[in-house]
C-alpha cells in the first residue's frame, strides 16, 4: 500500500529519511564499541561510557523519528497507524530496558544486533508500506 503524496506538506522524503539514516549511523557506532571489546579492551570504563552515550543517542533519535513519522502518517490517514505505533513502542521499550542495564551489567552485544535487525526489518516491511 502506498500513501502517495497526500501528505506532501510534511517533508517525509528528506527529513524522515535523514532521521532514519542517523539511526543507522548510531547502530554503526554501537558496533564499533563492540568491536573494541572483542579486540581485548575488555569492558573498560571508557568503552562502557561511549556505548552508553551512543545507546542513549539512538534511543533519543528513535523517539524523535517515530514521533515525526507518526505525525505524518496521521496527517495522511494511514490505515495501519495503530499497529505502526505499537511496533515503535516495542522498540522504544527494548532500548529503554537496555539503557537501564547499560551501567549495571557488561555490554550486551545482543542489544546492538537487535537494534540493527529491527531497524532494517522495520524499514523494509513496515515503512515500505507507506513509502511515497
C-alpha positions as CSV (number, residue, x, y, z in Angstrom):
1,X,0.0,0.0,0.0
2,X,1.4,3.4,-0.9
3,X,0.2,6.6,0.6
4,X,1.4,8.7,-2.4
5,X,1.7,12.5,-2.0
6,X,-1.3,13.0,0.2
7,X,0.9,14.4,3.0
8,X,3.2,16.5,0.9
9,X,3.1,19.3,3.4
10,X,5.3,17.0,5.6
11,X,8.9,16.8,4.5
12,X,8.8,13.0,4.5
13,X,11.3,12.1,1.8
14,X,14.2,14.2,3.0
15,X,13.6,14.7,6.7
16,X,12.4,11.3,7.8
17,X,15.0,9.6,5.6
18,X,17.8,11.7,7.2
19,X,16.5,10.7,10.6
20,X,16.4,7.0,9.6
21,X,20.0,7.3,8.3
22,X,21.1,8.9,11.6
23,X,19.6,5.9,13.5
24,X,21.6,3.5,11.2
25,X,24.7,5.5,11.9
26,X,24.2,5.3,15.6
27,X,23.9,1.5,15.3
28,X,27.2,1.6,13.5
29,X,28.8,3.5,16.3
30,X,27.5,0.9,18.8
31,X,29.0,-1.8,16.6
32,X,32.4,-0.1,16.9
33,X,32.1,-0.2,20.7
34,X,31.5,-4.0,20.4
35,X,34.5,-4.3,18.0
36,X,36.7,-2.6,20.6
37,X,35.5,-5.0,23.2
38,X,36.3,-8.0,21.0
39,X,39.8,-6.6,20.4
40,X,40.8,-7.1,24.0
41,X,39.9,-3.8,25.5
42,X,37.7,-5.6,28.0
43,X,34.8,-3.8,29.5
44,X,36.8,-0.6,30.2
45,X,35.1,2.4,31.7
46,X,35.8,4.4,28.5
47,X,34.2,1.9,26.2
48,X,31.2,1.4,28.5
49,X,30.7,5.2,28.7
50,X,30.9,5.5,24.9
51,X,28.5,2.6,24.5
52,X,26.0,4.1,27.0
53,X,26.0,7.5,25.3
54,X,25.6,6.1,21.8
55,X,22.8,3.9,23.0
56,X,21.2,6.9,24.6
57,X,21.7,8.9,21.3
58,X,19.9,6.0,19.4
59,X,17.1,6.0,21.9
60,X,16.6,9.8,21.6
61,X,16.9,9.7,17.8
62,X,14.3,6.9,17.6
63,X,11.8,8.8,19.8
64,X,12.1,11.9,17.6
65,X,12.0,9.9,14.3
66,X,9.0,7.9,15.4
67,X,7.1,11.0,16.6
68,X,7.6,12.8,13.3
69,X,6.8,9.7,11.2
70,X,3.6,9.1,13.2
71,X,2.5,12.7,12.8
72,X,3.0,12.4,9.1
73,X,1.1,9.0,9.0
74,X,-1.8,10.5,11.0
75,X,-1.9,13.5,8.6
76,X,-2.3,11.2,5.6
77,X,-4.8,9.0,7.4
78,X,-2.6,5.9,7.2
79,X,-5.0,3.0,8.0
80,X,-2.4,0.9,10.0
81,X,-1.2,3.7,12.2
82,X,-2.1,2.0,15.5
83,X,-0.1,-1.1,14.5
84,X,2.8,1.0,13.4
85,X,2.8,2.9,16.7
86,X,2.8,-0.4,18.6
87,X,5.9,-1.5,16.6
88,X,7.6,1.8,17.5
89,X,6.6,1.3,21.1
90,X,8.1,-2.1,21.4
91,X,11.5,-0.8,20.0
92,X,11.5,2.1,22.5
93,X,10.7,-0.3,25.4
94,X,13.5,-2.6,24.4
95,X,16.0,0.3,24.1
96,X,14.8,1.8,27.4
97,X,15.5,-1.5,29.1
98,X,18.9,-1.7,27.5
99,X,19.8,1.8,28.7
100,X,18.7,1.0,32.3
101,X,21.0,-2.0,32.3
102,X,23.9,-0.4,30.4
103,X,25.6,0.9,33.5
104,X,24.9,-2.1,35.7
105,X,25.9,-5.1,33.6
106,X,28.6,-5.9,31.0
107,X,27.8,-4.7,27.5
108,X,25.4,-7.0,25.8
109,X,26.1,-7.5,22.1
110,X,22.5,-8.8,21.5
111,X,21.2,-5.2,22.0
112,X,23.2,-3.9,19.1
113,X,22.2,-6.9,17.0
114,X,18.5,-6.4,17.9
115,X,18.6,-2.7,17.1
116,X,20.3,-3.2,13.7
117,X,17.9,-6.1,12.7
118,X,14.8,-4.3,14.0
119,X,15.6,-1.0,12.1
120,X,16.4,-2.9,8.9
121,X,13.3,-5.1,9.1
122,X,11.1,-2.1,10.0
123,X,12.3,-0.1,7.1
124,X,11.8,-2.9,4.6
125,X,8.4,-4.1,5.8
126,X,6.5,-1.5,7.9
127,X,8.0,1.7,6.5
128,X,7.9,0.2,3.0
129,X,4.1,0.0,3.3
130,X,3.8,3.8,3.4
131,X,6.6,4.8,1.0
132,X,5.9,7.6,-1.3
